[in-house]
Amino acid sequence: MGKGLLLVSGMVLFINPFSWQIIFSSFYVLLWKIESLSFCGVLIGEVIPGSPAEYVGMTPGQVIVEADKNPISDVVKFREVLLRKRPSDSIEVRTLDGQSFNLTLEESTIYSGQPFMGIANLTNFRCFPSV
């Protein structure tokens, strides 16, 4: 099937959970083929205790959409922006919920000389198109 939006009215008894995303509305169901959704940010899975991210109030479940005025569409793009930084540099991060965080990066205890923000288990986040 092609990419895009499908409007289904009536009752839906079964949807293959491996290939369709479901959103229920009061009178109809909108389905998007997963491939038609683009990545629009990075989902934070974990905030390390005592880290710069925890200090400024970042929490698991937030989605990073911008870092230092660079749009963040996926983990690779976020890593590229982060690796341009050095320990003790500042970075401004904006999340999908509209919050903005200014952090001072620390040095990684694992990778000497690399910046450490204190977020882990990052995954690409897919956004639904506007309807």
N, C-alpha and C positions, 0 to 999 in steps of 0.2 A: 504494500500500500504506500501511497505517497505521504509526504510530510504534510502536516497541517492540522486543522481543527475539524472535528466532527461533532455535530449536534444530534443528540438522540433524545427523543421524547418518549414518554411511556416508562415501562419498568425495565430495568436491566437486571438480569438474573446472574450473569457471570461475565467477568472481564478477565482476560489473561493478565495476571499481575506482573509478568515479566516484560510486557511490551507496551502497556497502556497506563497512563496516569489518570486517575479519576477525581473529578470534583463534582460534588452534588450540589445542585441548586434546588430551589423549592419546586420547580416544575419541569426541569430537564437536567440532563447530565451532559457536561462538556468533557470530551476526551481529547487528549493531545498525544500523538505518537511521540514517545520519549525522544527520538532522534530529532524531532522538530523543535525541541526546547534547547536553548543555548545556555551555556554556563554564564553566570553573571556575578560570581563571587566565590569566596572561600569560606566554608563553614568551619568554625572553631569547634573541635571536639573536646579539647581539654585546655585549661589554663593552669600553668604550673604555680604551685604555692610559693609565695615570696618573689615572684618574677615581676618585671616591669608591667606586664599585661595585667596581672592581678592588682598591682598597686594603683593603676588608673581605673580599675573597675570593669575590665572586660570579663565576659562570662562565656562559658560553653554555650553553643547554640547561636551565637551571633554570627553574622555573615559579613566578612570584610569585602567592600565593594570599591574602595579607593585607598591608596597609600601614597603619601606625598604628592597628591594631585594627579596620580596615575590611575586610570581605571584598572581594576583588578577583575579579570574574567575567570581566572582559574589559578590553581596552586603554582603552576610554572611561572606565570606572570608575577604572582606575589613574591616568589622566591627570587626572581630577577631583581625586583625593586629592593628587597631586603638585602641582597648580597652586594648592592652598590654602597651599602652603609658600612660603617665601622663601629666597634664598641664605643660608647659614650656619645654617638650621634643621636640626634632626635629624629623621630619619624611621626608623622601625623596619619592616623588611620581613621577612615569613616566606614560605618557599618550600614547595612540595609535598613535598619530601623532609624536611621538619621543621626545617630550619635557620632561624635567625633572625639578621638582620644589622641593626646600628645604623649609619647613615650620617649624616655631616654634609654637607648639600648645598652645592654651589658655585654660582656664577653662570654661566649659560650665556654662551658667547662669541658665540653666534649671536643669541639673543633677550635683549637687555639687561634685567636685572632678574628674569629667570625662573630658577627652580631647575634645576640640572643634577646628575643622578645618575650618568650615565655608562653607561647601557645603551641599546642601539639595536636596530633590526630586530625590534620586538616584534610578536607575533602572538597572537591568541586561542587558547587551548588547550582542547580538548574532553576531558572526562573520561568514562570508562566507568562505567556504573552498577554498583553492587555486585550480585553474583550470589549 
